[in-house]
Amino acid sequence: MRGKELSQLSNYGLLEIINKGKLPLPFVVAVPQCPSESYWNMERDAVTGLVDELITNHRLDPRRIYLIGYSMGGYGVWDLAIHNPKTFVAIVPLSSGGQVSKAEQLKNTAIWTFHRARDGIVPLEQMTNMVSAVEQHQGSVSLTIYPDMGHDILRTTLSNQELYTWLLEQRK
């Protein structure tokens, strides 16, 4: 979600699930908002700085830093992990794709991707191409394809307790 209104984030994604008490999560959750008229690859340094600040000032375990992103945020997850392969132990890109030519950077990152079969906004092929590219470099990647509906898989995916169990199993 882009913009300047941080209050919008409280009813979106992980914060929506946390605020509604639907899923107790044993994580520190940071939800940056992409500025209007920008993209996550343009904000890479800002997000990297946020992660560094959180690790330094909030005693986070640097061996257990995860990224989750949906749609444009999913593209950002791929991009940030490619450019910081030693920072993130696991990533969860949803409804997105990445830079196939740079997939080798992710060979040591655990990846669980999610997409809809009938996504009219981001073709499934973008995700499957990225998954195949990571697999070619012997990376650990799983793809869950929802057979019905369209692009919006955020609530369905983030409501899945199995995802958080999997994340907590991932460590450097």
C-alpha positions as CSV (number, residue, x, y, z in Angstrom):
1,M,0.0,0.0,0.0
2,R,1.4,3.3,-1.0
3,G,0.9,6.8,0.4
4,K,1.6,8.9,3.5
5,E,-1.3,7.8,5.7
6,L,0.2,5.4,8.1
7,S,-3.2,4.8,9.7
8,Q,-4.2,2.9,6.5
9,L,-1.7,0.2,7.4
10,S,-3.5,-0.8,10.6
11,N,-6.3,-2.4,8.6
12,Y,-4.1,-4.0,6.0
13,G,-2.0,-7.2,5.9
14,L,-0.3,-8.4,9.0
15,L,-1.3,-5.5,11.1
16,E,-5.0,-6.2,10.2
17,I,-4.6,-9.7,11.4
18,I,-2.7,-8.7,14.6
19,N,-5.1,-5.9,15.4
20,K,-8.1,-8.1,15.1
21,G,-6.5,-10.7,17.4
22,K,-6.9,-13.4,14.9
23,L,-3.4,-14.7,15.1
24,P,-1.0,-14.3,18.0
25,L,2.5,-13.8,16.3
26,P,5.7,-14.2,18.2
27,F,7.5,-11.7,15.9
28,V,8.5,-8.1,15.9
29,V,6.5,-6.8,12.9
30,A,7.6,-3.7,10.9
31,V,5.4,-2.6,8.0
32,P,6.9,0.1,5.9
33,Q,4.7,2.1,3.5
34,C,6.0,2.8,0.0
35,P,5.7,6.5,-0.8
36,S,3.3,7.6,-3.5
37,E,4.7,7.5,-7.0
38,S,7.5,5.2,-5.9
39,Y,8.4,1.5,-6.0
40,W,10.1,-0.7,-3.5
41,N,13.3,-1.0,-5.6
42,M,13.6,2.8,-5.4
43,E,13.2,2.6,-1.6
44,R,15.7,-0.3,-1.1
45,D,18.1,1.8,1.0
46,A,15.3,3.1,3.3
47,V,14.0,-0.4,4.0
48,T,17.6,-1.8,4.5
49,G,18.2,1.1,7.0
50,L,14.9,0.2,8.8
51,V,16.0,-3.4,9.1
52,D,19.5,-2.4,10.4
53,E,17.9,0.0,12.9
54,L,15.5,-2.7,14.2
55,I,18.4,-5.2,14.6
56,T,20.6,-2.7,16.4
57,N,18.1,-1.0,18.6
58,H,15.5,-3.7,19.4
59,R,17.7,-6.7,20.1
60,L,16.4,-8.8,17.2
61,D,18.1,-12.0,16.3
62,P,19.9,-11.3,13.0
63,R,19.7,-15.0,12.2
64,R,15.9,-14.8,12.0
65,I,15.0,-11.9,9.8
66,Y,12.1,-12.6,7.4
67,L,10.3,-10.6,4.6
68,I,6.7,-10.9,3.5
69,G,5.2,-8.8,0.7
70,Y,2.2,-8.8,-1.5
71,S,1.8,-7.7,-5.1
72,M,4.1,-4.6,-5.5
73,G,5.4,-5.5,-2.0
74,G,6.1,-9.0,-3.3
75,Y,8.3,-7.6,-6.0
76,G,10.0,-5.6,-3.3
77,V,10.6,-8.7,-1.3
78,W,12.4,-10.4,-4.2
79,D,14.4,-7.3,-4.9
80,L,15.4,-6.6,-1.3
81,A,16.5,-10.2,-0.7
82,I,18.5,-10.3,-4.0
83,H,20.4,-7.2,-3.0
84,N,20.8,-8.3,0.7
85,P,21.2,-12.1,0.5
86,K,22.9,-12.4,3.8
87,T,20.3,-10.4,5.7
88,F,17.1,-12.4,5.2
89,V,16.9,-16.1,6.2
90,A,13.4,-16.5,4.6
91,I,11.2,-14.6,2.3
92,V,7.5,-14.9,1.4
93,P,6.6,-13.1,-1.8
94,L,2.9,-13.1,-2.8
95,S,1.3,-12.4,-6.2
96,S,4.6,-11.2,-7.7
97,G,7.7,-12.0,-9.7
98,G,11.4,-11.1,-9.5
99,Q,14.6,-10.7,-11.5
100,V,15.2,-14.1,-12.9
101,S,18.7,-13.2,-13.9
102,K,19.7,-12.5,-10.3
103,A,18.0,-15.6,-8.7
104,E,21.4,-17.1,-7.8
105,Q,21.6,-14.6,-5.0
106,L,18.7,-16.4,-3.3
107,K,20.2,-19.9,-3.2
108,N,20.7,-19.7,0.6
109,T,17.4,-18.1,1.4
110,A,14.4,-20.2,2.3
111,I,11.4,-19.1,0.1
112,W,7.7,-19.9,0.2
113,T,5.8,-18.2,-2.6
114,F,2.0,-17.9,-3.1
115,H,0.0,-17.0,-6.1
116,R,-3.4,-17.5,-7.6
117,A,-3.9,-19.5,-10.8
118,R,-6.2,-16.9,-12.3
119,D,-4.4,-13.7,-11.3
120,G,-5.5,-11.0,-13.8
121,I,-3.0,-8.5,-12.5
122,V,0.2,-10.4,-12.1
123,P,0.4,-13.4,-14.4
124,L,1.3,-16.7,-12.6
125,E,4.1,-17.1,-15.1
126,Q,6.1,-14.3,-13.4
127,M,6.1,-16.3,-10.2
128,T,6.8,-19.7,-11.7
129,N,9.7,-18.2,-13.7
130,M,11.3,-16.9,-10.6
131,V,10.7,-20.2,-8.7
132,S,12.3,-22.1,-11.6
133,A,15.3,-19.7,-11.6
134,V,15.9,-20.2,-7.9
135,E,15.5,-24.0,-8.3
136,Q,18.2,-23.9,-11.1
137,H,20.6,-22.6,-8.5
138,Q,19.6,-25.3,-6.0
139,G,17.7,-22.9,-3.8
140,S,15.0,-23.9,-1.3
141,V,11.7,-22.7,-2.7
142,S,8.1,-23.8,-2.4
143,L,5.2,-22.5,-4.5
144,T,1.6,-22.6,-3.3
145,I,-1.0,-21.9,-6.1
146,Y,-4.5,-21.1,-5.1
147,P,-6.7,-22.6,-7.9
148,D,-9.6,-20.2,-7.7
149,M,-10.3,-16.5,-7.6
150,G,-8.0,-13.7,-8.7
151,H,-5.2,-11.5,-7.4
152,D,-6.2,-10.9,-3.8
153,I,-4.6,-13.7,-1.7
154,L,-3.3,-11.5,1.2
155,R,-5.8,-12.4,3.9
156,T,-6.0,-16.0,2.9
157,T,-2.2,-16.4,3.1
158,L,-1.5,-14.4,6.2
159,S,-4.3,-16.2,8.1
160,N,-2.5,-19.5,7.6
161,Q,-0.7,-20.5,10.9
162,E,1.4,-23.0,9.0
163,L,3.2,-20.1,7.3
164,Y,4.4,-18.7,10.7
165,T,5.4,-22.2,11.9
166,W,7.5,-22.5,8.8
167,L,9.1,-19.1,9.3
168,L,10.0,-19.9,12.8
169,E,11.8,-23.1,11.6
170,Q,14.0,-21.0,9.4
171,R,17.4,-19.9,10.9
172,K,20.8,-19.1,9.6
